[in-house]
Amino acid sequence: MKILIIEDEKLLADSLKTLLTKKGFEVEVAYDGEVGEEYAELGIYDLLILDVMMPKLDGYQVARQVRAKRCSTPILMLTAKSGLEDRIEGLNAGADYYLTKPFDTRELLACINALLRRQGGQVDELVYGNTALDLASCRLVCGSKSVQLSAREFDVMRYLLQSRDQILSKEVILAKVWGYDSNAVENHVEVYVGFLRKKLSSIGSNIRIEAVRRLGYRLEVEGTC
């Protein structure tokens, strides 16, 4: 799971990153609202942790603009402003939960887990065409045949399946799978798409990973175009 922290208090932001990284999350940080909004609108994150009082754009503005772009990523809003009107403004701006500072890390983790569960963390498999991706075993299954995926193959395939027929640029796939600050290049995406095509073919899948010239990749089910 990938989390974006948008928080201008560097010490707090870095502390949260350390905490959540230890809990197994992939975490990136933006230290002002303007940069945070740009990151959030990439659509590569499973959760946004958003401070209210920030330079350039405050948390309410970031939430409104993210929601205006039809980004449905859960937003956990953090703020020292605990008044009823402040909470109402945060929720109306698009936040899913409003946590006031100071907070106990146990409450923070409970909120994060609850929001991620709400996003569909209980799903056991992703199905498209005649093929399923088993999220527990990291295997592609088609009828009686199955094939094991490497960790990276699994991450790429899961993202493609979650996006279905939406076109995903190589840049977005890189950011989602390898991380926004990764040194990986677009050729990495091409290589893993090649691996996945071979594995889908080996089990008789009717899923095809189509390359859309100059745009990226999307999934198609053969015979439905």
C-alpha positions in Angstrom: 0.0 0.0 0.0 1.3 3.4 -1.0 0.6 6.5 1.2 1.3 10.2 0.5 1.8 12.5 3.4 1.2 16.2 2.7 2.6 18.0 5.8 4.7 21.2 6.1 6.0 20.4 9.5 9.1 18.5 8.3 9.8 16.8 11.7 6.3 15.5 12.0 6.1 14.4 8.3 9.4 12.5 8.6 8.4 10.9 11.8 5.1 9.7 10.3 7.0 8.4 7.3 9.4 6.4 9.6 6.4 5.0 11.6 4.4 4.0 8.5 7.4 2.5 6.7 8.1 0.3 9.7 4.5 -0.9 9.4 5.1 -2.0 5.9 3.7 0.9 3.9 5.4 2.7 1.0 5.4 6.3 2.0 6.2 9.5 0.1 6.1 13.1 1.5 5.3 16.5 0.1 6.1 19.5 2.3 3.6 22.0 0.9 0.0 21.9 -0.5 0.9 22.8 -4.1 3.4 20.0 -4.5 1.1 17.7 -2.5 -1.8 18.3 -4.9 0.4 17.5 -7.9 1.5 14.2 -6.3 -2.0 13.3 -5.3 -3.5 13.9 -8.7 -1.2 11.2 -10.1 -3.7 8.7 -8.8 -1.0 6.3 -7.6 -1.7 6.4 -3.9 -3.9 4.3 -1.7 -4.3 6.9 1.0 -3.6 10.7 1.4 -2.6 12.0 4.9 -3.2 15.7 4.6 -2.4 18.6 7.0 -4.7 21.6 7.0 -2.5 24.6 7.7 0.2 24.7 4.9 1.8 27.2 2.6 0.7 27.8 -1.0 -2.4 25.7 -0.7 -4.1 24.7 2.6 -5.5 21.3 3.2 -9.1 22.2 2.4 -8.0 23.6 -1.0 -6.0 20.5 -1.7 -8.8 18.2 -0.8 -11.3 20.2 -3.0 -9.0 20.2 -6.0 -8.2 16.5 -5.7 -11.9 15.7 -5.5 -12.7 18.0 -8.4 -10.3 15.8 -10.5 -12.5 12.8 -9.6 -9.7 11.3 -7.5 -11.4 9.0 -5.0 -8.3 8.2 -2.9 -9.2 8.2 0.8 -8.1 11.4 2.6 -7.2 11.4 6.3 -7.0 15.1 7.4 -4.7 16.1 10.3 -5.0 19.4 12.0 -4.7 21.3 15.3 -8.0 23.0 14.5 -10.5 21.0 16.5 -13.6 23.2 16.3 -16.8 21.7 15.0 -16.9 24.2 12.1 -13.4 23.2 11.1 -14.3 19.5 11.1 -17.3 20.1 9.0 -15.3 22.2 6.5 -12.8 19.4 6.3 -15.4 16.7 5.6 -17.2 18.9 3.2 -13.9 19.5 1.3 -13.6 15.8 0.7 -11.9 14.3 3.7 -12.9 10.9 4.8 -11.8 11.3 8.4 -10.6 14.3 10.5 -8.0 13.6 13.2 -6.9 16.4 15.5 -3.4 17.0 16.7 -1.9 15.9 19.0 -2.9 12.3 18.4 -1.9 8.9 19.6 -0.1 6.9 17.0 -2.4 3.9 17.8 -5.4 6.0 16.8 -3.7 7.1 13.6 -2.9 3.6 12.6 -6.4 2.5 13.4 -7.8 5.3 11.2 -5.4 4.3 8.3 -6.3 0.7 8.5 -10.1 1.5 8.6 -9.8 3.7 5.5 -7.8 1.2 3.6 -10.3 -1.6 4.5 -13.0 0.6 3.2 -11.1 0.8 -0.1 -11.4 -2.9 -0.6 -8.6 -4.4 1.4 -10.8 -7.4 2.0 -10.8 -8.4 -1.6 -9.1 -11.8 -2.2 -8.7 -11.7 -6.0 -9.1 -9.4 -9.0 -10.9 -10.9 -12.0 -11.0 -9.8 -15.6 -12.0 -11.9 -18.6 -11.3 -15.5 -17.9 -8.4 -14.8 -15.5 -8.0 -14.0 -11.8 -5.1 -12.6 -9.9 -5.0 -14.3 -6.4 -3.9 -11.5 -4.1 -2.8 -13.9 -1.3 -0.6 -16.3 -3.4 0.5 -13.8 -6.1 -0.7 -16.2 -8.8 -2.5 -15.7 -12.1 -5.3 -18.3 -12.5 -7.2 -19.3 -15.6 -9.3 -22.3 -15.3 -7.2 -25.2 -14.1 -3.9 -23.5 -15.0 -2.0 -21.0 -12.9 1.4 -19.3 -12.9 3.4 -17.7 -10.1 4.3 -14.0 -10.4 7.4 -12.3 -9.0 6.7 -9.4 -6.5 7.2 -6.8 -9.2 5.2 -8.7 -11.8 2.4 -8.9 -9.2 2.5 -5.2 -8.5 2.3 -4.3 -12.2 -0.5 -6.8 -12.9 -2.5 -5.7 -9.9 -2.4 -2.1 -11.0 -3.4 -2.9 -14.6 -6.3 -5.0 -13.3 -7.4 -2.3 -10.9 -7.5 0.2 -13.8 -9.1 -2.2 -16.3 -9.4 -0.6 -19.7 -8.1 2.8 -18.5 -4.8 3.8 -20.3 -1.9 4.0 -17.9 1.2 5.8 -19.0 4.6 4.3 -18.3 5.4 7.2 -16.1 2.4 6.5 -13.9 3.1 2.8 -13.7 6.7 3.6 -12.7 5.5 5.9 -10.0 2.8 3.5 -8.7 5.0 0.3 -8.7 8.6 1.5 -8.3 7.9 4.7 -6.4 7.8 8.4 -7.3 11.5 8.9 -6.4 12.7 5.7 -7.9 15.7 5.6 -10.3 13.8 3.1 -12.5 13.2 4.0 -16.1 10.4 3.3 -18.6 12.3 0.3 -20.0 11.6 -1.4 -16.7 7.9 -1.2 -17.4 8.4 -2.6 -20.9 10.4 -5.5 -19.6 7.8 -6.5 -17.0 4.9 -6.1 -19.4 6.8 -8.5 -21.6 7.1 -11.0 -18.8 3.4 -10.7 -18.0 2.3 -11.2 -21.6 4.2 -14.5 -21.7 2.7 -15.7 -18.4 -0.8 -14.7 -19.5 -0.3 -16.6 -22.7 1.1 -19.7 -20.9 -2.2 -20.2 -19.0 -4.5 -19.5 -21.9 -5.7 -16.2 -20.6 -7.9 -14.0 -22.9 -6.5 -10.9 -21.3 -4.2 -8.8 -23.6 -2.0 -6.0 -22.5 -2.3 -3.5 -25.3 0.3 -0.9 -26.0 -1.3 2.4 -27.0 1.2 4.4 -29.0 2.6 7.4 -27.1 0.1 6.9 -24.3 0.9 3.7 -22.4 -0.8 0.4 -21.7 -4.3 -0.9 -21.0 -6.0 -4.3 -20.6 -8.3 -5.8 -23.2 -10.3 -9.0 -23.3 -9.8 -10.7 -26.6 -13.0 -10.9 -28.7 -14.7 -7.9 -27.0 -13.2 -5.1 -29.0 
